[in-house]
Every structure is written in structure tokens, then in C-alpha cells.
Amino acid sequence: MFGESIMARANACSLAVLLLSCYVLSGAAEAAYDVTDFGAKPDGRTDSSAAFADAWSAACRSPAPATVYVPHSEFLLSHAAFAGPCSSRMALQIDGTLVAPSGYTGSTVWIVFDHVDGLTVSGGTVDGRGAALWACKAAGHGGCPSGATVSRCCPVPTHFPETIHVQSIYTAAARRAWQSLTVLNSRDVVISGLRSVDSELYHVVIDGCEGVAMQGVRIVAPGSSPNTDGIHVQASSRVTVTRASIQTGDDCVSVGPGTANLRVEHVSCGPGHGISIGSLGKESEEMGVENVTVTGAAFAGTENGLRIKTWGRAAVEGAYVRGVVFEHALMRDVRNPIIIDQNYCPNHACPHQSSAVKISDVRYTDIQGSSASQVAVKFVCSASNPCSGIGLQDIKLTLDGGKPAEATCQHADGRASGYVEPPSCL
């Protein structure tokens, strides 16, 4: 009996040590840094940028996975730069609302994550307060920022390495507008349940990243807001966008140079300019775009549906589009449901040249709905680099009311199969 008593006490001690260890490990795994503990003011008027920076810095040093927590309130941020690398996985949990300063600003990015591997951004709202900038542009008096452009520090490779690692430099005029949320040079990123409202320019930008999953993101801006792309991806690989709802004044999803292995599924778009690959070919050297799948998208009242656009420039090295699948899309009152435009030029400084961007292996399957214009399928390809390998299968696009629409082709080669309406021009 004595031996049994000793054994029982030993087992009890072992269990106690195990429970204590689990408690310690659990506590370590749930390291949380509330921004209000670092001085953030939940009044929507006091700039809390310094407090957010201090909370991030402390969390980034944590040897265990850490969360920067934003509680239910409104917090004003003039600018937030969250830099890595960090000691462990990082999360920004937003239960409240982050608001930008009123009036347009002098920066290109508002909230930016750079070199943060294992990042999760979830919940909450970011409000870019872009109305002042849009009003300035609409007035047409000049003096307001036209928006940032992206350039690079060195020659851009024309192939895809296993890991794409690109540092972007944002250049613009002295007065600039900004993008709401930007993720740069990061791997293994999740953005979930985020709501972005009224960004001055692009709402969410993924640049130079690998392995990014965006889930349940909601983008909201007026259809008249200029250059407010919903989600922009460039120089990145293995990116997925799932079940996003996007209402904006430009492309709902835009795909820039250097994008590979992108999957966009079950995205609703409208108002907006559709889901666009490009524009490409504006710079003299660019990376191409390959292995893009868009499936289950729904478009309502948009300028375009499924679009590929390139500038009409002859002197472009490295740019191409190949291996694209557009499938299971529903159009309602869309001006250009299916379009390839290799003479893209949104301003008056058009090159008026034959595009050097080669487009090949693009398949459209099960695209249905209504067109707001007579031409529902439009392939305007390059005379010097004709589109090749275009495939149409099970297409049914008509004018509103069911009247027949048309298809037009220039320098486009491919084949149609199954039921195709309007009749293929390939």
C-alpha cells in the first residue's frame, strides 16, 4: 500500500507539472499586445501611430507567436509601417476601425507590412477617407496628386525564380496619394475578414510576396472613385483571393507584372472595372504573368468583366501573358464581358504602336450573362505578336433582354467548342 501511495503521489506530481507546462505554453502561444496599453487613443481624433509602432515592436521581439490587438473603437493613424523580420509569427487582430487623416496626404502607403513572414491580418475596418482626393480630381483644377507609380531599383528578371523577392520603390510627384494596405516582401500571409473603405488609391496591394491567402475581404468605394483598385497583385507567387466582395471605381482585382500562380475564386465585382490582367507593357522592362485562374466570379454593372490589357508599345522586354483560365463567370449588364485590349491607353499620351506583349494559352469556359454593349466578346490583339491559343467553350452572352450580341477579333488565333454565343470570330 505504501508503494501504491508513493506511486499515486508521483503520478499526481507528474500531472501537475504537465498541466503547469501546458498552461505556460498556452500563455506563451497567446502573447497579445493591446495597442491601448501602449497609449493608443480610441477617440478617432488623436494620432495613435506611435502607440501602434511601439506595440508592434514589442510583439515582433516576442519569441512566441504574438498578436497586436486593436479593440472595438476608432483609432486615427497618420501612417503605420510594420517592419520585420520578427522573432515568430505575427498577427494584427482588428476589432475596431483604423481611420486615415482627413484630406489627402503626402505619402504613397498608409498601412504597410514589409518583410513579415507568417503574418495574419484579420477582422475590422480600415477607412482611407479618400473623398477629398476624389473631389479634387473631379474638379479638374490641378494641384492634386495623380497617384503613385511603381518603379524598381534594378533590371527586372524575365523569368520566375522559386522565390520572388522584390523591393518596390514608390515614386511620384511631390504631393502624393496613398494605398490603404500594402504587404511587401513577405511569405505565408493571411488576410481574413478585412473591410477596406474609401481608399485614396488601391485598397490592398500585394507586392513581392509568396504564399498569400485573402479570404472574405470586403472592399467598398463609390463607382466614381478614380484609381481605387480593390486588390492589386504584382511580383508575387502563390496568391489566392477567395470570397471577396468588391465595389469600387477601378479594377476589382488587378494583376501586375511578375505575378505567377494566382487563383481568384468566388469574387463579386460591381461597381468597378472588372478583373484585369494588366495593364502590362508600359515600362521598357517588365516580368510576365502566368498561371492565373479566375473561377466563379460574378459581375454586376461593371465596365469590364474578364479583361487582359496591354499598352501599345513596341519596345518592351520580358512581358507576356500565358496560362490563363477564366471559368464559371456570371455577367449582368457588363459593358465588355470578355475583352483583350492590346491598345490600352487611359490618357492622351498613347504610344500608337504594336504591343510587344505576347498573349497565349487563354481559356474561357462557362461564361454566361448579359452584355451592356453590342460587342460582348472583343479580342483586339497585337499585329506584331498575335494572340494564340485562345479557347472559348460553353459561352452564352446576349444583350439585355436576350437579343443577340456580337464578337470581334483582330490578330487572334484559337478555337471554339461546345455552345458559343455570340458565334466565335476566332
Helices and strands as residue ranges (DSSP letters): H 2-29, E 31-34, G 35-38, H 49-60, E 66-70, E 74-76, E 80-83, E 90-94, E 97-99, E 109-114, E 119-122, E 125-127, H 131-139, E 149-152, E 168-171, E 179-184, E 187-192, E 195-197, E 204-207, E 210-215, E 218-220, E 231-234, E 237-242, E 245-247, E 253-255, E 260-265, E 268-269, E 275-280, E 289-295, E 298-300, E 304-311, E 320-334, E 336-344, E 358-371, E 375-380, E 387-399, E 406-410, E 412-421
